[in-house]
Amino acid sequence: MAITPKSSDTNIAAHDRVYRALRQQIMHGEIAPGHALTLRGIGKSFDVSMTPARESVRRLVAEGALTLSSSGRVSTPELSNERIEELASVRALLEPELAIRALPRAYPALIDRLWAINSSADQMVVKHDAISYIRNNLEFHRTLYLRAQAPAMLAMVENIWLQLGPTMRSLYGKMQGTHRLGNHGAIIAALKAGDEAALHIAVRNDVTKGLRMLAR
């Protein structure tokens, strides 16, 4: 006999679906800084009721992916120069550590995968595809950091990526017509050489250079 799900179960499933989809859009820069969202608009976009839309927004506000003003306006964050500097500094602390922890498991298959992701990211720059570039850039870092086997640290880093997602669109605008800002080639070279010091420097440079350019 088929079991009909309770309405509360349906809302939980809908809330999780909306939350994950919105979270990914924000992290990948699909939504511009300062863009206002409404519960009605979210519900219409995802074909859900107000309850899962409201719960998704609540979670994303708690994570810093959305801001909630005193008037109740919900929007993507517009980061100050000071906030960008702060988040860049946190990335500079955590991400080199993740990379170093991943170094003992930087097998040839991982390095080949990183080269492939990096090549794809370069193609996105040529095509002026900001969203795909951001997605590929984060995939490069996540693929490496998963080998660190440090899930709590990776979760903190992903929360920073989430807060920075809309702002990364502004960074991409400054990249148009220029070479890619990252140091992925240096990261891969350090992994191949097993050079911990060089890896630390390459990751630190990669995760701070562009963000600090935004804060100028």
Buried (B, 14 or more C-beta within 10 A) or exposed (E): EEEEEEEEEBBBEBBBBBBEBBBEBBBBBBBEBEBEBEBEEBBEBBEBBEBBBBBBBBBBEEBBBBBBEEEEEBBBBBBEEEBBBBBBEBBBEBBBBBBBBBBEEBEEEBBEBBBEBBEBBBEBBEEEBBBBBBBBBBBBBBBBBBBBEBEEBBEBBBBBBBBBBBBBBBBBEEBEEEEBBBBBBBBBBBBEEEBBEBBBBBBBBBBBBBBBBBBE
